Amino acid sequence: MRKLAQLHDDVLFLRAFPDNAAIALLAQRCLHAVSRQLERQPLAVRDRFEDSGMAGSKSRHTFPFALARWLVRSFPNEVEIDWAALEDETVVSALIRSCLTRAEEDGYDDPTLSMRQWLRVAKPASIRSTLSWLVRRAESDSATRRLFATVYDVAPLPIVWRLTRSTGSTTFAQLQGPHSFRSAMRRPPVQPVRHIATPLPGIRLLRPAEAARVIHVARCALTSRCREVFATSHATPDEVWWADLGEGVALAIIGAAPDRRMSLETNYGYMLLSNGVPIGYGGVTPLFHQANTGINIFEAFRGSEAAFLFAQMLRAFRSLFGIGRIVVNPYQFGAGNNEAIESGAFWFYYRLGFRPGSREGLALAEREAATLARTKGHRSSPATLRKLAHDDLYLDLPGFSRSAFFPEALLSRCALRVTERRAACESTTNDEVVARVAKALAVPSRRLWPTAERQSFELLAPVADLLPGIDRWSPSDKRQMVALLRAKGRRQERDFILLSQRFPRFWRELMIALRASHP
């Protein structure tokens, strides 16, 4: 059956990168044929395709409530609790209790009924999936939904997704649209840093209806493969940016809903699509003038133009977010990631201009690069690649200044400092902190603000409270600070990034405060 899986991937590749219209049509027909072939196989054979995402297979995974709810809404008859993988049925019982009415409790507690027997009474015969019924029941009112979601995320249920002919499978999940045809793959730029610094024109904000379709396909591509990107799982249709990368390839940059955003970082998922077929994914987290990212190409497409596309993606990030430094964490190229070690992922980033942050790492990289250049057939050993995976990699674009860099290590220090400050003032509630910051910044009232912006101010007020002397700032600086604290709750989180770059005083004084509190 390995040949069937390889055929599926080859045909999917041709669907994404067709030479002409005839090949595109033939590839689509072949995908249906492969799906039918897998359906006809015995159960024991189909089980070997689990978690591949192929139509005709099953995917088994434990997803957070946001994705469980989306699966139930999108594929109600295809998803179910994975009872065989459920180690403790009291987890289901706790979820049931969270959405019972008071009048139902005595019946549920009847000692003569098991939980499964009670479910047969409670679940309408027209609803095949217990998971679908349970989530729908929880959605009946807002208070129940909040409680159910909290209980669910403490102990998520294992889910099985039966992908028989499913439009959510890797075989069929794609955006519809005109095709582009090609006869070759594009090469990475000769001068990658200059190329990445060149603005990418035409990036546009999708209308909510368009954005919702993109989010749906992106979630299908990830969830059917048992993968997840936080911002894509908690996406908002109010912020999906679309960048045309040419030759039928596009990049969708997906923002998180206001109530799921980070405090200081901004968090986006992304999906690469070629002729509507998802070919790669990842995340990007802009912070002040830098952004952390990496690239993950789905296995079927790893023979394509990944290096060229990554350079184009970085152009898009630079153009959209105004960043000057791009950071790649060690996991992306080998730390705790054997797949990255086997593929030599470090050199993928190195050839695009990324360099280790430490002197030792840089010296090792330069020695190994010299060996590769002069020794035909040489491959870096796994041991060397693991040593190279000790440091972050950086790519600095023209004009970037180290003074515009906010070290990621300070994010956790900031959060701990907020906790320490709360512990030192046990009688201080969060409402009192918010009121203190509002008074210091001369905010007369927050009642007329949009709810999301008011919540954003409350989210970031404890961080602002760490800054000494903000009550003595100039009126102009206070207004900028208030605008920044509100911006996290705007429809597009990009506003926060751009405002923060125009107000370096915030980052400078926060760094001073954090370093002073932790010598």
LINSUL-V294205 format. One line per field, one symbol per residue. psi: psi as a letter, one per 40 degrees, with the letter a starting at -180 (. if undefined). burial: b if it has 9 or more other ideal C-beta (glycine too) atoms within 8 Angstrom, else e. A space follows every 50 residues. Layout:
psi: ???
burial: ???
//
This chain:
psi: edddddddddddddddgididddddddddddddddddddeiidddddeei edeiheaihhihiiddddddddddgdeeiihgddehdheddddddddeei ideeddddeheehiddddddddhidehdhdddddddddediddddddddd ddedgiihihhhfhfheeiddehihiiiiiiieiiiiiidgdddddehih iehihiidddddddddddddddddefiihddddfiheeghihhheifehi hhhhiiideeiicdiihiiihhhhfehheiiaihgihbeihhaiihhide eeeafdddddddddddddddefiehhhhidddfdhfgdddddefdddddd deeiiididddddddddddddddehhehhhiddddddefdiiiihhiheh hdeehhhddeddddddddddddddgdehidddddddddddefhdiedeii dddddddddeddddeehhfdeeiiddddddddddddddeidheddddddd degeddddddddddddeg.
burial: eeebbebbbbbbbbbbbbeeeebbebbbebbeebbbbbbebeeebbeebb bbbbbbbbbbbebbbebbbbbbeebbebbbbbeeebeeeebbbbbbbbbb eeeebebbeeeebebeebbeeebeeebebbbbbbbbbbeeeeebbebbbe bbeeebbbbbbbbebbebbbbbbbeeeebebbeeeeebbeebbbbbeeeb eebeebeeebbbbbbbbbbbbbbbbbebbbbbbbbbbebbbbbebeebbb bbbbbbebeebebbbbbbbbbbbbbbbbbbbbbbbbbbbbbbbbbebbeb beebebbbbbbbbbbbbbbbbbbbbbbbbbbbbbbebeebbeebbbbbbb bbbbbbbeeebbebbeebbebbeeeeeeebeeebbbbbbbbbbbbebeeb eeebbbeeebbebbbebbebbbeeeeeeeeeebbebbbbebebeeeeebe ebbbbbbbebbbbbbbbeebeebeeebbebbbbbbbbbbbebbbbbbbbb bebbebbbbbbebbbeeee
//
